[in-house]
């Protein structure tokens, strides 16, 4: 890489699905990985799974 150019790095990927269960199942079927529960966001009433 030429001097002075920064390499871009990936920080997050987001999977959008009709439901969290469907999104987790989709990732599992595509990547053959279990997607563990992440955390609850009580102040927003949401939750996620993270790899």
PQR file of N, CA, C, O and H, with PARSE charges and radii, in Angstrom:
ATOM      1  N   UNK A   1       0.858  -1.180   0.000 -0.4000 1.5000
ATOM      2  CA  UNK A   1       0.000   0.000   0.000 -0.0000 2.0000
ATOM      3  C   UNK A   1       0.897   1.234   0.000  0.5500 1.7000
ATOM      4  O   UNK A   1       1.851   1.316   0.774 -0.5500 1.4000
ATOM      5  N   UNK A   2       0.590   2.183  -0.863 -0.4000 1.5000
ATOM      6  CA  UNK A   2       1.418   3.399  -0.927 -0.0000 2.0000
ATOM      7  C   UNK A   2       1.397   4.164   0.389  0.5500 1.7000
ATOM      8  O   UNK A   2       0.398   4.156   1.108 -0.5500 1.4000
ATOM      9  H   UNK A   2      -0.185   2.116  -1.492  0.4000 1.0000
ATOM     10  N   UNK A   3       2.495   4.816   0.694 -0.4000 1.5000
ATOM     11  CA  UNK A   3       2.599   5.611   1.924 -0.0000 2.0000
ATOM     12  C   UNK A   3       1.506   6.665   1.953  0.5500 1.7000
ATOM     13  O   UNK A   3       1.176   7.264   0.930 -0.5500 1.4000
ATOM     14  H   UNK A   3       3.307   4.822   0.110  0.4000 1.0000
ATOM     15  N   UNK A   4       0.946   6.885   3.143 -0.4000 1.5000
ATOM     16  CA  UNK A   4      -0.062   7.915   3.312 -0.0000 2.0000
ATOM     17  C   UNK A   4      -1.480   7.443   3.069  0.5500 1.7000
ATOM     18  O   UNK A   4      -2.425   8.204   3.276 -0.5500 1.4000
ATOM     19  H   UNK A   4       1.214   6.398   3.974  0.4000 1.0000
ATOM     20  N   UNK A   5      -1.652   6.189   2.630 -0.4000 1.5000
ATOM     21  CA  UNK A   5      -3.002   5.663   2.427 -0.0000 2.0000
ATOM     22  C   UNK A   5      -3.330   4.693   3.549  0.5500 1.7000
ATOM     23  O   UNK A   5      -2.566   3.770   3.827 -0.5500 1.4000
ATOM     24  H   UNK A   5      -0.884   5.571   2.462  0.4000 1.0000
ATOM     25  N   UNK A   6      -4.454   4.906   4.182 -0.4000 1.5000
ATOM     26  CA  UNK A   6      -4.883   4.032   5.269 -0.0000 2.0000
ATOM     27  C   UNK A   6      -5.726   2.896   4.721  0.5500 1.7000
ATOM     28  O   UNK A   6      -6.524   3.086   3.803 -0.5500 1.4000
ATOM     29  H   UNK A   6      -5.075   5.656   3.956  0.4000 1.0000
ATOM     30  N   UNK A   7      -5.543   1.710   5.293 -0.4000 1.5000
ATOM     31  CA  UNK A   7      -6.356   0.574   4.923 -0.0000 2.0000
ATOM     32  C   UNK A   7      -7.676   0.661   5.680  0.5500 1.7000
ATOM     33  O   UNK A   7      -7.684   0.938   6.880 -0.5500 1.4000
ATOM     34  H   UNK A   7      -4.895   1.556   6.039  0.4000 1.0000
ATOM     35  N   UNK A   8      -8.775   0.431   5.000 -0.4000 1.5000
ATOM     36  CA  UNK A   8     -10.074   0.401   5.654 -0.0000 2.0000
ATOM     37  C   UNK A   8     -10.228  -0.913   6.394  0.5500 1.7000
ATOM     38  O   UNK A   8      -9.795  -1.958   5.909 -0.5500 1.4000
ATOM     39  H   UNK A   8      -8.768   0.206   4.026  0.4000 1.0000
ATOM     40  N   UNK A   9     -10.839  -0.865   7.556 -0.4000 1.5000
ATOM     41  CA  UNK A   9     -11.089  -2.080   8.320 -0.0000 2.0000
ATOM     42  C   UNK A   9     -12.582  -2.207   8.585  0.5500 1.7000
ATOM     43  O   UNK A   9     -13.287  -1.211   8.750 -0.5500 1.4000
ATOM     44  H   UNK A   9     -11.191  -0.016   7.950  0.4000 1.0000
ATOM     45  N   UNK A  10     -13.046  -3.437   8.622 -0.4000 1.5000
ATOM     46  CA  UNK A  10     -14.444  -3.721   8.865 -0.0000 2.0000
ATOM     47  C   UNK A  10     -14.680  -3.814  10.367  0.5500 1.7000
ATOM     48  O   UNK A  10     -13.964  -4.528  11.069 -0.5500 1.4000
ATOM     49  H   UNK A  10     -12.474  -4.246   8.488  0.4000 1.0000
ATOM     50  N   UNK A  11     -15.668  -3.104  10.853 -0.4000 1.5000
ATOM     51  CA  UNK A  11     -15.968  -3.095  12.273 -0.0000 2.0000
ATOM     52  C   UNK A  11     -17.224  -3.899  12.585  0.5500 1.7000
ATOM     53  O   UNK A  11     -17.226  -4.687  13.531 -0.5500 1.4000
ATOM     54  H   UNK A  11     -16.250  -2.524  10.283  0.4000 1.0000
ATOM     55  N   UNK A  12     -18.299  -3.715  11.804 -0.4000 1.5000
ATOM     56  CA  UNK A  12     -19.573  -4.382  12.055 -0.0000 2.0000
ATOM     57  C   UNK A  12     -20.211  -4.814  10.746  0.5500 1.7000
ATOM     58  O   UNK A  12     -20.072  -4.147   9.721 -0.5500 1.4000
ATOM     59  H   UNK A  12     -18.296  -3.075  11.036  0.4000 1.0000
ATOM     60  N   UNK A  13     -20.899  -5.921  10.794 -0.4000 1.5000
ATOM     61  CA  UNK A  13     -21.839  -6.317   9.750 -0.0000 2.0000
ATOM     62  C   UNK A  13     -23.190  -6.447  10.427  0.5500 1.7000
ATOM     63  O   UNK A  13     -23.279  -6.938  11.552 -0.5500 1.4000
ATOM     64  H   UNK A  13     -21.012  -6.463  11.626  0.4000 1.0000
ATOM     65  N   UNK A  14     -24.218  -6.021   9.766 -0.4000 1.5000
ATOM     66  CA  UNK A  14     -25.556  -6.126  10.313 -0.0000 2.0000
ATOM     67  C   UNK A  14     -26.393  -6.985   9.390  0.5500 1.7000
ATOM     68  O   UNK A  14     -26.393  -6.783   8.176 -0.5500 1.4000
ATOM     69  H   UNK A  14     -24.146  -5.622   8.852  0.4000 1.0000
ATOM     70  N   UNK A  15     -27.101  -7.939   9.957 -0.4000 1.5000
ATOM     71  CA  UNK A  15     -28.034  -8.762   9.204 -0.0000 2.0000
ATOM     72  C   UNK A  15     -29.432  -8.264   9.541  0.5500 1.7000
ATOM     73  O   UNK A  15     -29.819  -8.213  10.709 -0.5500 1.4000
ATOM     74  H   UNK A  15     -27.101  -8.103  10.944  0.4000 1.0000
ATOM     75  N   UNK A  16     -30.172  -7.904   8.529 -0.4000 1.5000
ATOM     76  CA  UNK A  16     -31.535  -7.429   8.730 -0.0000 2.0000
ATOM     77  C   UNK A  16     -32.479  -8.545   8.304  0.5500 1.7000
ATOM     78  O   UNK A  16     -32.370  -9.073   7.197 -0.5500 1.4000
ATOM     79  H   UNK A  16     -29.857  -7.945   7.581  0.4000 1.0000
ATOM     80  N   UNK A  17     -33.396  -8.896   9.181 -0.4000 1.5000
ATOM     81  CA  UNK A  17     -34.343  -9.980   8.926 -0.0000 2.0000
ATOM     82  C   UNK A  17     -35.685  -9.610   9.557  0.5500 1.7000
ATOM     83  O   UNK A  17     -35.754  -8.734  10.419 -0.5500 1.4000
ATOM     84  H   UNK A  17     -33.484  -8.467  10.080  0.4000 1.0000
ATOM     85  N   UNK A  18     -36.754 -10.288   9.119 -0.4000 1.5000
ATOM     86  CA  UNK A  18     -38.070  -9.988   9.698 -0.0000 2.0000
ATOM     87  C   UNK A  18     -38.109 -10.191  11.218  0.5500 1.7000
ATOM     88  O   UNK A  18     -38.791  -9.448  11.924 -0.5500 1.4000
ATOM     89  H   UNK A  18     -36.698 -10.999   8.418  0.4000 1.0000
ATOM     90  N   UNK A  19     -37.379 -11.193  11.722 -0.4000 1.5000
ATOM     91  CA  UNK A  19     -37.297 -11.421  13.164 -0.0000 2.0000
ATOM     92  C   UNK A  19     -35.873 -11.780  13.526  0.5500 1.7000
ATOM     93  O   UNK A  19     -35.090 -12.191  12.669 -0.5500 1.4000
ATOM     94  H   UNK A  19     -36.824 -11.796  11.149  0.4000 1.0000
ATOM     95  N   UNK A  20     -35.540 -11.626  14.787 -0.4000 1.5000
ATOM     96  CA  UNK A  20     -34.209 -12.005  15.264 -0.0000 2.0000
ATOM     97  C   UNK A  20     -33.973 -13.504  15.066  0.5500 1.7000
ATOM     98  O   UNK A  20     -32.885 -13.918  14.667 -0.5500 1.4000
ATOM     99  H   UNK A  20     -36.176 -11.292  15.482  0.4000 1.0000
ATOM    100  N   UNK A  21     -34.988 -14.306  15.345 -0.4000 1.5000
ATOM    101  CA  UNK A  21     -34.864 -15.763  15.184 -0.0000 2.0000
ATOM    102  C   UNK A  21     -34.533 -16.116  13.738  0.5500 1.7000
ATOM    103  O   UNK A  21     -33.673 -16.961  13.489 -0.5500 1.4000
ATOM    104  H   UNK A  21     -35.872 -13.969  15.669  0.4000 1.0000
ATOM    105  N   UNK A  22     -35.209 -15.476  12.783 -0.4000 1.5000
ATOM    106  CA  UNK A  22     -34.935 -15.745  11.370 -0.0000 2.0000
ATOM    107  C   UNK A  22     -33.534 -15.280  10.969  0.5500 1.7000
ATOM    108  O   UNK A  22     -32.857 -15.947  10.186 -0.5500 1.4000
ATOM    109  H   UNK A  22     -35.908 -14.790  12.985  0.4000 1.0000
ATOM    110  N   UNK A  23     -33.106 -14.158  11.494 -0.4000 1.5000
ATOM    111  CA  UNK A  23     -31.762 -13.670  11.184 -0.0000 2.0000
ATOM    112  C   UNK A  23     -30.683 -14.600  11.713  0.5500 1.7000
ATOM    113  O   UNK A  23     -29.710 -14.886  11.016 -0.5500 1.4000
ATOM    114  H   UNK A  23     -33.656 -13.616  12.130  0.4000 1.0000
ATOM    115  N   UNK A  24     -30.852 -15.073  12.947 -0.4000 1.5000
ATOM    116  CA  UNK A  24     -29.894 -16.005  13.545 -0.0000 2.0000
ATOM    117  C   UNK A  24     -29.880 -17.305  12.734  0.5500 1.7000
ATOM    118  O   UNK A  24     -28.810 -17.852  12.468 -0.5500 1.4000
ATOM    119  H   UNK A  24     -31.642 -14.841  13.514  0.4000 1.0000
ATOM    120  N   UNK A  25     -31.052 -17.802  12.341 -0.4000 1.5000
ATOM    121  CA  UNK A  25     -31.130 -19.035  11.550 -0.0000 2.0000
ATOM    122  C   UNK A  25     -30.466 -18.857  10.191  0.5500 1.7000
ATOM    123  O   UNK A  25     -29.802 -19.771   9.702 -0.5500 1.4000
ATOM    124  H   UNK A  25     -31.921 -17.358  12.557  0.4000 1.0000
ATOM    125  N   UNK A  26     -30.635 -17.700   9.585 -0.4000 1.5000
ATOM    126  CA  UNK A  26     -30.021 -17.438   8.283 -0.0000 2.0000
ATOM    127  C   UNK A  26     -28.493 -17.444   8.381  0.5500 1.7000
ATOM    128  O   UNK A  26     -27.815 -18.070   7.567 -0.5500 1.4000
ATOM    129  H   UNK A  26     -31.174 -16.958   9.982  0.4000 1.0000
ATOM    130  N   UNK A  27     -27.968 -16.755   9.367 -0.4000 1.5000
ATOM    131  CA  UNK A  27     -26.510 -16.729   9.546 -0.0000 2.0000
ATOM    132  C   UNK A  27     -25.996 -18.133   9.838  0.5500 1.7000
ATOM    133  O   UNK A  27     -24.956 -18.536   9.316 -0.5500 1.4000
ATOM    134  H   UNK A  27     -28.519 -16.247  10.029  0.4000 1.0000
ATOM    135  N   UNK A  28     -26.723 -18.883  10.673 -0.4000 1.5000
ATOM    136  CA  UNK A  28     -26.322 -20.243  10.994 -0.0000 2.0000
ATOM    137  C   UNK A  28     -26.290 -21.103   9.728  0.5500 1.7000
ATOM    138  O   UNK A  28     -25.349 -21.873   9.532 -0.5500 1.4000
ATOM    139  H   UNK A  28     -27.567 -18.556  11.096  0.4000 1.0000
ATOM    140  N   UNK A  29     -27.294 -20.982   8.877 -0.4000 1.5000
ATOM    141  CA  UNK A  29     -27.342 -21.807   7.667 -0.0000 2.0000
ATOM    142  C   UNK A  29     -26.270 -21.397   6.657  0.5500 1.7000
ATOM    143  O   UNK A  29     -25.731 -22.250   5.951 -0.5500 1.4000
ATOM    144  H   UNK A  29     -28.058 -20.357   9.036  0.4000 1.0000
ATOM    145  N   UNK A  30     -25.959 -20.122   6.580 -0.4000 1.5000
ATOM    146  CA  UNK A  30     -24.947 -19.652   5.617 -0.0000 2.0000
ATOM    147  C   UNK A  30     -23.526 -19.921   6.071  0.5500 1.7000
ATOM    148  O   UNK A  30     -22.676 -20.297   5.264 -0.5500 1.4000
ATOM    149  H   UNK A  30     -26.396 -19.429   7.153  0.4000 1.0000
ATOM    150  N   UNK A  31     -23.258 -19.732   7.365 -0.4000 1.5000
ATOM    151  CA  UNK A  31     -21.886 -19.813   7.867 -0.0000 2.0000
ATOM    152  C   UNK A  31     -21.608 -21.068   8.683  0.5500 1.7000
ATOM    153  O   UNK A  31     -20.467 -21.316   9.072 -0.5500 1.4000
ATOM    154  H   UNK A  31     -23.949 -19.427   8.021  0.4000 1.0000
ATOM    155  N   UNK A  32     -22.648 -21.864   8.947 -0.4000 1.5000
ATOM    156  CA  UNK A  32     -22.524 -23.058   9.784 -0.0000 2.0000
ATOM    157  C   UNK A  32     -21.917 -22.706  11.144  0.5500 1.7000
ATOM    158  O   UNK A  32     -21.062 -23.422  11.665 -0.5500 1.4000
ATOM    159  H   UNK A  32     -23.576 -21.662   8.631  0.4000 1.0000
ATOM    160  N   UNK A  33     -22.377 -21.590  11.700 -0.4000 1.5000
ATOM    161  CA  UNK A  33     -21.916 -21.116  13.008 -0.0000 2.0000
ATOM    162  C   UNK A  33     -23.114 -20.799  13.884  0.5500 1.7000
ATOM    163  O   UNK A  33     -24.114 -20.263  13.408 -0.5500 1.4000
ATOM    164  H   UNK A  33     -23.071 -21.008  11.277  0.4000 1.0000
ATOM    165  N   UNK A  34     -23.015 -21.130  15.162 -0.4000 1.5000
ATOM    166  CA  UNK A  34     -24.018 -20.671  16.110 -0.0000 2.0000
ATOM    167  C   UNK A  34     -23.726 -19.220  16.451  0.5500 1.7000
ATOM    168  O   UNK A  34     -22.573 -18.830  16.632 -0.5500 1.4000
ATOM    169  H   UNK A  34     -22.203 -21.567  15.549  0.4000 1.0000
ATOM    170  N   UNK A  35     -24.767 -18.441  16.535 -0.4000 1.5000
ATOM    171  CA  UNK A  35     -24.625 -17.021  16.834 -0.0000 2.0000
ATOM    172  C   UNK A  35     -25.091 -16.810  18.278  0.5500 1.7000
ATOM    173  O   UNK A  35     -26.295 -16.780  18.534 -0.5500 1.4000
ATOM    174  H   UNK A  35     -25.704 -18.758  16.387  0.4000 1.0000
ATOM    175  N   UNK A  36     -24.163 -16.664  19.219 -0.4000 1.5000
ATOM    176  CA  UNK A  36     -24.552 -16.546  20.626 -0.0000 2.0000
ATOM    177  C   UNK A  36     -25.285 -15.243  20.937  0.5500 1.7000
ATOM    178  O   UNK A  36     -25.112 -14.224  20.268 -0.5500 1.4000
ATOM    179  H   UNK A  36     -23.185 -16.689  19.011  0.4000 1.0000
ATOM    180  N   UNK A  37     -26.108 -15.319  21.979 -0.4000 1.5000
ATOM    181  CA  UNK A  37     -26.823 -14.136  22.438 -0.0000 2.0000
ATOM    182  C   UNK A  37     -25.818 -13.060  22.808  0.5500 1.7000
ATOM    183  O   UNK A  37     -24.768 -13.347  23.381 -0.5500 1.4000
ATOM    184  H   UNK A  37     -26.248 -16.147  22.523  0.4000 1.0000
ATOM    185  N   UNK A  38     -26.143 -11.836  22.480 -0.4000 1.5000
ATOM    186  CA  UNK A  38     -25.272 -10.708  22.792 -0.0000 2.0000
ATOM    187  C   UNK A  38     -25.684 -10.007  24.065  0.5500 1.7000
ATOM    188  O   UNK A  38     -25.144 -10.281  25.137 -0.5500 1.4000
ATOM    189  H   UNK A  38     -26.996 -11.602  22.014  0.4000 1.0000
ATOM    190  N   UNK A  39     -26.641  -9.104  23.951 -0.4000 1.5000
ATOM    191  CA  UNK A  39     -27.072  -8.347  25.121 -0.0000 2.0000
ATOM    192  C   UNK A  39     -28.454  -7.751  24.905  0.5500 1.7000
ATOM    193  O   UNK A  39     -28.929  -7.632  23.775 -0.5500 1.4000
ATOM    194  H   UNK A  39     -27.080  -8.882  23.080  0.4000 1.0000
ATOM    195  N   UNK A  40     -29.080  -7.383  25.996 -0.4000 1.5000
ATOM    196  CA  UNK A  40     -30.358  -6.663  25.966 -0.0000 2.0000
ATOM    197  C   UNK A  40     -30.074  -5.175  26.139  0.5500 1.7000
ATOM    198  O   UNK A  40     -29.198  -4.777  26.906 -0.5500 1.4000
ATOM    199  H   UNK A  40     -28.694  -7.480  26.913  0.4000 1.0000
ATOM    200  N   UNK A  41     -30.814  -4.388  25.431 -0.4000 1.5000
ATOM    201  CA  UNK A  41     -30.723  -2.933  25.553 -0.0000 2.0000
ATOM    202  C   UNK A  41     -32.030  -2.462  26.183  0.5500 1.7000
ATOM    203  O   UNK A  41     -32.962  -2.064  25.484 -0.5500 1.4000
ATOM    204  H   UNK A  41     -31.526  -4.712  24.808  0.4000 1.0000
ATOM    205  N   UNK A  42     -32.084  -2.513  27.513 -0.4000 1.5000
ATOM    206  CA  UNK A  42     -33.307  -2.207  28.243 -0.0000 2.0000
ATOM    207  C   UNK A  42     -33.893  -0.850  27.928  0.5500 1.7000
ATOM    208  O   UNK A  42     -35.113  -0.693  27.899 -0.5500 1.4000
ATOM    209  H   UNK A  42     -31.327  -2.836  28.081  0.4000 1.0000
ATOM    210  N   UNK A  43     -33.051   0.124  27.696 -0.4000 1.5000
ATOM    211  CA  UNK A  43     -33.521   1.480  27.434 -0.0000 2.0000
ATOM    212  C   UNK A  43     -34.185   1.605  26.067  0.5500 1.7000
ATOM    213  O   UNK A  43     -34.931   2.554  25.826 -0.5500 1.4000
ATOM    214  H   UNK A  43     -32.059  -0.003  27.720  0.4000 1.0000
ATOM    215  N   UNK A  44     -33.916   0.645  25.157 -0.4000 1.5000
ATOM    216  CA  UNK A  44     -34.544   0.676  23.827 -0.0000 2.0000
ATOM    217  C   UNK A  44     -35.525  -0.482  23.635  0.5500 1.7000
ATOM    218  O   UNK A  44     -36.289  -0.488  22.670 -0.5500 1.4000
ATOM    219  H   UNK A  44     -33.309  -0.126  25.353  0.4000 1.0000
ATOM    220  N   UNK A  45     -35.512  -1.459  24.543 -0.4000 1.5000
ATOM    221  CA  UNK A  45     -36.383  -2.606  24.405 -0.0000 2.0000
ATOM    222  C   UNK A  45     -35.944  -3.556  23.299  0.5500 1.7000
ATOM    223  O   UNK A  45     -36.769  -4.256  22.713 -0.5500 1.4000
ATOM    224  H   UNK A  45     -34.892  -1.454  25.327  0.4000 1.0000
ATOM    225  N   UNK A  46     -34.638  -3.579  23.015 -0.4000 1.5000
ATOM    226  CA  UNK A  46     -34.104  -4.430  21.951 -0.0000 2.0000
ATOM    227  C   UNK A  46     -33.069  -5.383  22.507  0.5500 1.7000
ATOM    228  O   UNK A  46     -32.658  -5.265  23.661 -0.5500 1.4000
ATOM    229  H   UNK A  46     -33.968  -3.010  23.492  0.4000 1.0000
ATOM    230  N   UNK A  47     -32.652  -6.321  21.686 -0.4000 1.5000
ATOM    231  CA  UNK A  47     -31.574  -7.246  22.051 -0.0000 2.0000
ATOM    232  C   UNK A  47     -30.937  -7.752  20.782  0.5500 1.7000
ATOM    233  O   UNK A  47     -31.471  -7.547  19.692 -0.5500 1.4000
ATOM    234  H   UNK A  47     -32.986  -6.417  20.749  0.4000 1.0000
ATOM    235  N   UNK A  48     -29.785  -8.419  20.909 -0.4000 1.5000
ATOM    236  CA  UNK A  48     -29.070  -8.867  19.722 -0.0000 2.0000
ATOM    237  C   UNK A  48     -28.299 -10.157  19.994  0.5500 1.7000
ATOM    238  O   UNK A  48     -28.240 -10.648  21.121 -0.5500 1.4000
ATOM    239  H   UNK A  48     -29.351  -8.586  21.795  0.4000 1.0000
ATOM    240  N   UNK A  49     -27.724 -10.676  18.942 -0.4000 1.5000
ATOM    241  CA  UNK A  49     -26.784 -11.792  18.996 -0.0000 2.0000
ATOM    242  C   UNK A  49     -25.507 -11.288  18.335  0.5500 1.7000
ATOM    243  O   UNK A  49     -25.560 -10.466  17.420 -0.5500 1.4000
ATOM    244  H   UNK A  49     -27.772 -10.277  18.026  0.4000 1.0000
ATOM    245  N   UNK A  50     -24.363 -11.779  18.798 -0.4000 1.5000
ATOM    246  CA  UNK A  50     -23.081 -11.292  18.295 -0.0000 2.0000
ATOM    247  C   UNK A  50     -22.125 -12.433  18.020  0.5500 1.7000
ATOM    248  O   UNK A  50     -22.123 -13.443  18.725 -0.5500 1.4000
ATOM    249  H   UNK A  50     -24.321 -12.447  19.541  0.4000 1.0000
ATOM    250  N   UNK A  51     -21.317 -12.266  16.997 -0.4000 1.5000
ATOM    251  CA  UNK A  51     -20.198 -13.188  16.742 -0.0000 2.0000
ATOM    252  C   UNK A  51     -18.918 -12.461  17.057  0.5500 1.7000
ATOM    253  O   UNK A  51     -17.835 -13.029  16.920 -0.5500 1.4000
ATOM    254  H   UNK A  51     -21.318 -11.445  16.424  0.4000 1.0000
TER
END
